[in-house]
Amino acid sequence: MTDRSHFCRLDLSRNETLRPVNIGAEEWMGVVVPVLDHGFLYLVDYSGTDESIEQAARVSYGEGTRKASETRGLLRYLMRNEHTSPFEMPEIKFHAKMPIFVARQWVRHRTASLNEYSARYSIVKDEFYIPEPDVISVQSVNNKQDRGNAVNPDVAEEIKVKLSDFYKDANNLYQELLGENGAGFGLARELARTVLPVASYTEWYWKTNLHNMLHFLKLRMDPHAQYEIREYANNMAMVIKDAFPLTWEAFDDYQLNATKVTRPEREILIDMLNKRGVVFSSEEIRQIANEKGLKNKRETEEFIDKIKKFGLLE
């Protein structure tokens, strides 16, 4: 279980319920996790547990009729074979605050429901994202949407000053256009906001099911994802890992840290291994799999079938 002692916790009302209680999720309810310089996220609500996924998969399920090991085995089978609909049953809702440019990447995951802070109705706070020096980097030479090496520390500090000055000017103009204190233009909020940069902070309530949550994390925890949204994904992952430990274990094994091999790549591997005369017996594979901790018979046989497709089975 993740250590949460260094985070603050909101005082949320608790009600008795007849629905399944997720102990791991309950421990995260209202725990505010700081992200970046002015951002945060915390778990607002949830539904379901690992057992809820099993229940949906089996359709007919009686409490106490299955062992924990059987729940784990079924969830791993579902994840391994991409049977995704049972993982759509649990839901997770976060309250998050992030720079607008992070929100615009985040909202590309269109399978979620969200409600965002409205700058048409409310005044935007004087809060802007300024990156730390170690993440201020030049443009990547090889990737048009990635960063390269970090700039010189002195240059990074100069950039931070320039960003801060620009944000102050933008906010001063915003306040002047609003004219809330009687000195200014009294412009409509929906127009005054147009001068604010995408480094301004917004916030929203964001709800999605567990399957789409895991898909979000797989993409946004990837080292190639932008640093800022990766920070949110990594912190959300702590919550999901504690709330759905069996699902997370399967996700970690079969998706997050798995390697997909395409047809051309498979043909190259087959050619390379055939040239070296590499072949295995089924019994040899079972022995090695057992030594490596792959003790599930069905999973081992699935692995043998994969080896057979590579033409490496005696």
Steps between C-alpha positions, in 0.01 A plus 500: 500500500633844406614731783263800510625664821661795315174599326221708654147359519166671449225450756247299298170384644464122522172318463410141564452303180383163377719511191840323487759705689845529347739530795792609284293774338355610835852565626552746213166682524568872545879458517629805310813422299696810386605490134731752328516847658130584550320181401347214694279197468296290739250216486144628532300183451518145369292190440608139493789279606711227344222262598248713309694424183489129573129524575432666166711242318325205660156671486367265768704537817440423863708668769741260660478237228834592343850503642723807476741299285218427255409868482862580420518225239186617322607866496837404359333287233269787403784752482733263315241421235364855473150423622441861596129541575515368862763766575251765389279429803694687773514880476736762641444874543783748560505871575810634327659839442747538217641748245270549201752345260498183713120500502494521121715186475298330773165567332612306193390194700140544392354203688481694829235732640620837627386838623755781486545833677340769284686823433177636348339502844796524736818704521819307426749494785844656464671161474724397212722199446873568511708185444789408725848557349571128453203458262566812291642341187574571137296352215580138419692451177335164424144555622289804412285456812766428758771673702871463462772577751447738791630851447785649701387578860571871453292504183221312678486765773491775237210324326311469830535876557375576148204267544414656835515852354282400205241339726486813717439715193231261375324500836521879529338537158235243596418693818491828307261357243276364776500825694362325808639768734334782307816593310504340157280412206239281667535248219300176508690218669464279194694759298749610764624142542629492141822674604598227746767247394458121503724495809198627698349243733160343459331223696231240450318196627597208278329160508580190299475123525794287602572365151534849354690615808762232436518596133559861604777394738668275244530793259571780746747315725710414197843670501411658164198680649548865593653538845218712641213263421722207597519645850120484529488148358768372739311638799166362381669163458574491875128518569402238242771262618368508857132496402523211251816306593420179310402690188811716527724194530350357181518838325865538598588152371299491178476861383706760680827305491422260218660520155290462188659328201369588154483256207813641327688493832390142562628393158836664569526324838408164345765545234766599754422210734472244219846594378630409845300178514308603812215260589331395825295206620165555670633346819805725498277805465277385787805451723645843421159664542460341841848615605412856396181495707255435217310230687157540340453199272269678256738793465794265447314316223413833338870585508587167337252580222683829443834320480341265247399797283863606500592156363718431804321191631649155446 
